[in-house]
Every structure is written in C-alpha cells, then in structure tokens.
Amino acid sequence: MASRANLDHKRAMSRPRIKVFFDGGCRPNPGAIEAAAVIRGEAHVFADLGHGTNHDAEWTALVKALDLATSLGFRDIELIGDALPVVRQANAALKRGSALDRHEAAFLDLCRDAPPGRIRWIKREQNLAGIALARRHPR
C-alpha cells in the first residue's frame, strides 16, 4: 500500500508545469528584506530575511520561490517575476551553468536538483506575489 506522501508526490509529478510568482522588496531601500511566492493561488510571505537592496530582495524571492516549489514536490516549474534584471540574470546563469555572484550561486545550487522549466518577466501589476506583498503595506 502506498503512503500518503508517496501519492502526493506522484500527483505533483504528474501535473503540468506549475506557475510560481515571486517578488521581493525592502523598506526603505536598502532596508529589511521581505519576499513572497504565490503557488496555485496561495501566497507564501517571508519576512525578516536580512538587510539589503531591492535587487537583493528580488533575488531572495526567486530563490525562496524555487525552494518552496521543489519542497512541495513540483519539478516542472515556471518562475514568474517583475524584476527584469533578475529574470535576465537567472536565465543567463542557467544557460552559462556558472555563477557570477552570490545570488546566482544560491540559485544555481537549487537548480542542480530541479532546474526551472522557464523563468519569465511580467508587468508589476500582473505579479500575484507583488500584490501579496503590497497587501502587507496598505497606503
């Protein structure tokens, strides 16, 4: 008889590519980093991630999103974010297979076990993870 964890893993593996939205930010810039990932409509917010710039926060969000998706058993992952430089750098690091900085190194470490199927940019107002973060800071 198969265990529940084994059945959940099999279901996750048979699903089509999963969309994982990611976003990061800090207040002020530089400041305290927070990040969010949205998977299947569920927001996961990560706070108190250290101190850094918005660029650091976006990279942290990308890494957290990929780590979360793989820990949930997903393997065919599409990472979607609104930070074009981070999306471009992550795609270049995957293609190159080597890291130019600490952000790329952390990302590529995770990619060894489950490289994302795609990483793409979307507009800020379409980013579900960005919307989740914005809700934490009403104006």
C-alpha positions as CSV (number, residue, x, y, z in Angstrom):
1,M,0.0,0.0,0.0
2,A,1.4,3.4,-1.0
3,S,1.9,6.1,1.6
4,R,0.1,9.4,1.5
5,A,3.3,11.3,1.0
6,N,4.2,9.0,-1.9
7,L,0.7,9.5,-3.5
8,D,1.0,13.3,-3.0
9,H,4.5,13.2,-4.7
10,K,3.1,11.2,-7.6
11,R,0.3,13.7,-8.1
12,A,2.7,16.6,-8.0
13,M,5.0,14.9,-10.6
14,S,2.1,14.2,-13.0
15,R,0.8,17.8,-13.0
16,P,1.5,20.2,-15.8
17,R,4.1,23.0,-15.4
18,I,3.3,24.9,-12.2
19,K,3.4,28.7,-12.3
20,V,5.2,30.3,-9.3
21,F,5.1,34.0,-9.0
22,F,7.8,35.7,-7.0
23,D,8.5,39.2,-5.7
24,G,10.8,40.8,-3.2
25,G,11.3,44.2,-1.7
26,C,12.7,46.2,1.2
27,R,11.6,49.3,3.0
28,P,13.5,51.6,2.9
29,N,15.9,50.8,0.1
30,P,18.3,49.5,1.4
31,G,16.4,48.0,4.3
32,A,14.7,45.0,5.7
33,I,14.1,42.3,3.0
34,E,10.8,40.5,2.5
35,A,9.7,38.2,-0.2
36,A,6.6,36.4,-1.4
37,A,5.8,33.5,-3.7
38,V,2.3,32.5,-5.0
39,I,1.7,28.9,-6.0
40,R,-1.8,27.8,-7.1
41,G,-3.3,31.0,-5.7
42,E,-1.8,30.5,-2.2
43,A,0.5,33.3,-1.0
44,H,3.6,32.5,1.0
45,V,5.2,35.6,2.6
46,F,8.8,35.5,4.0
47,A,9.8,38.4,6.3
48,D,12.9,39.2,8.3
49,L,15.3,38.0,5.5
50,G,18.1,40.3,6.4
51,H,19.1,43.7,5.2
52,G,19.8,44.6,1.6
53,T,18.7,46.4,-1.6
54,N,15.6,45.8,-3.7
55,H,17.9,43.9,-6.1
56,D,18.9,41.6,-3.2
57,A,15.3,41.2,-2.2
58,E,14.2,40.1,-5.8
59,W,17.0,37.5,-5.9
60,T,16.0,36.3,-2.4
61,A,12.4,36.0,-3.6
62,L,13.4,34.0,-6.7
63,V,15.5,31.5,-4.6
64,K,12.7,31.2,-1.9
65,A,10.1,30.6,-4.6
66,L,12.1,27.9,-6.3
67,D,13.0,26.3,-2.9
68,L,9.3,26.3,-1.8
69,A,8.1,24.8,-5.1
70,T,10.6,22.0,-5.0
71,S,9.9,21.3,-1.4
72,L,6.2,20.9,-2.3
73,G,7.2,18.3,-4.8
74,F,6.9,20.3,-8.0
75,R,9.6,19.7,-10.7
76,D,8.2,21.4,-13.8
77,I,8.3,24.9,-12.6
78,E,7.8,28.3,-14.3
79,L,9.2,31.2,-12.3
80,I,7.4,34.5,-13.0
81,G,8.6,37.8,-11.7
82,D,8.5,41.5,-12.4
83,A,12.2,42.3,-11.9
84,L,13.6,42.2,-15.4
85,P,17.3,42.3,-14.5
86,V,16.9,39.4,-12.1
87,V,14.9,37.4,-14.7
88,R,17.6,38.1,-17.3
89,Q,20.5,37.2,-15.0
90,A,18.8,34.0,-13.8
91,N,18.3,32.9,-17.4
92,A,21.8,33.7,-18.3
93,A,23.2,31.8,-15.2
94,L,21.2,28.7,-16.2
95,K,22.5,28.9,-19.8
96,R,26.1,29.6,-18.7
97,G,26.0,27.0,-15.9
98,S,28.1,29.1,-13.6
99,A,27.6,31.9,-11.2
100,L,29.0,35.4,-11.4
101,D,27.8,36.5,-7.8
102,R,26.4,35.1,-4.6
103,H,22.8,35.5,-5.8
104,E,23.4,33.4,-8.9
105,A,25.3,30.9,-6.8
106,A,22.4,30.3,-4.4
107,F,20.0,30.0,-7.4
108,L,22.2,27.5,-9.3
109,D,22.7,25.4,-6.1
110,L,18.9,24.9,-6.1
111,C,18.8,24.3,-9.8
112,R,21.0,21.2,-9.5
113,D,18.1,19.1,-8.2
114,A,15.2,20.8,-10.1
115,P,16.0,23.4,-12.7
116,P,13.0,25.6,-13.6
117,G,11.5,24.9,-16.9
118,R,11.1,28.6,-17.6
119,I,11.8,32.0,-16.0
120,R,9.9,34.9,-17.4
121,W,9.1,38.5,-16.8
122,I,5.6,40.0,-16.4
123,K,4.4,43.5,-15.6
124,R,4.3,44.5,-12.0
125,E,0.5,44.8,-11.8
126,Q,0.2,41.2,-13.0
127,N,2.5,39.8,-10.4
128,L,0.4,37.9,-7.8
129,A,3.4,37.8,-5.4
130,G,3.8,41.6,-5.7
131,I,0.1,42.0,-4.9
132,A,0.5,39.8,-1.8
133,L,3.5,41.9,-0.6
134,A,1.6,45.2,-1.3
135,R,-1.3,44.0,0.9
136,R,1.1,43.9,3.9
137,H,1.7,47.6,3.5
138,P,-1.6,49.4,2.9
139,R,-1.2,53.1,2.0
